[in-house]
Amino acid sequence: MQEETARSAIDTFISAFNASDDSYVTALLSQALTSDVVFWGPLGRSEGIAAVERFVLDIRRHPAGTGTMVRCSAVDMPDEWARYQWVFTTPHGGPRLAGTDVVHLRRSLIDQVIVFAGQIEPSAS
């Protein structure tokens, strides 16, 4: 049951990246995130849905064109923390980025997001 709740919040969060119009982004994020969400992204720490919305809109306006964000793994959820892998692909063979997000849930909503973009290289040993 807990994983279903997490999966729903995560998939709604991801759907904001793929909304048919920018005007839907805030509503989708509001369905998935707490108002005081803490977002640890590639550019550092930010707080609140408006900060996450700016990040999502920036991704949606990628110079290579509007891309597609998809969850490409199951949701792994020990207790109130969950992780999943994602892939962002731009059109016409443009840049592709993959990563792993770790999220914390409070009352069925995401209140923390930690974005790990890119693949981790194997250790040299």
Residue pairs with C-beta under 8 A, 6 or more apart in sequence:
2 77
3 75
3 77
3 82
5 105
5 108
6 75
6 77
6 82
6 103
6 105
7 75
8 108
9 32
9 33
9 103
9 105
9 108
9 109
9 110
10 32
10 71
10 75
10 82
10 84
10 101
10 103
10 110
11 71
12 28
12 31
12 32
13 28
13 29
13 32
13 33
13 103
13 110
13 113
14 69
14 70
14 71
14 86
15 28
16 24
16 25
16 28
16 29
16 32
16 53
16 56
17 56
17 59
17 60
17 67
17 68
17 69
17 88
18 68
18 69
19 25
19 28
19 60
22 57
22 60
25 53
25 56
25 57
25 60
26 49
26 53
29 49
29 52
29 53
29 56
30 49
32 109
32 110
33 49
33 52
33 109
33 110
33 111
33 113
34 106
34 107
34 109
34 110
34 111
35 48
35 49
36 47
36 48
36 111
37 47
37 48
37 49
37 52
37 110
37 111
37 112
37 113
38 45
38 46
38 47
38 111
38 112
38 113
39 45
39 46
39 47
39 51
39 52
39 55
39 112
39 113
39 115
40 112
40 113
40 114
40 115
41 55
41 113
41 115
42 115
42 117
43 55
46 52
46 54
46 55
52 113
59 67
59 69
59 88
60 66
60 67
62 90
62 94
62 95
64 90
64 91
64 92
64 94
64 95
65 90
65 91
65 92
65 94
66 90
66 91
67 88
67 89
67 90
67 91
67 94
68 88
68 89
69 86
69 87
69 88
70 86
70 87
70 89
71 84
71 85
71 86
72 85
72 86
72 87
72 98
73 84
73 85
74 84
75 82
75 83
75 84
76 82
76 83
76 84
77 83
80 104
80 105
80 106
81 102
81 103
81 104
81 105
82 102
82 103
82 104
82 105
83 100
83 101
83 102
83 103
84 100
84 101
84 103
85 98
85 99
85 100
86 98
86 99
86 100
86 101
87 96
87 97
87 98
88 96
88 97
88 98
89 96
90 96
97 117
97 118
98 117
98 118
98 119
99 115
99 116
99 117
99 118
99 119
100 116
101 113
101 114
101 115
101 116
102 113
102 114
102 116
103 110
103 112
103 113
103 114
104 110
104 111
104 112
105 111
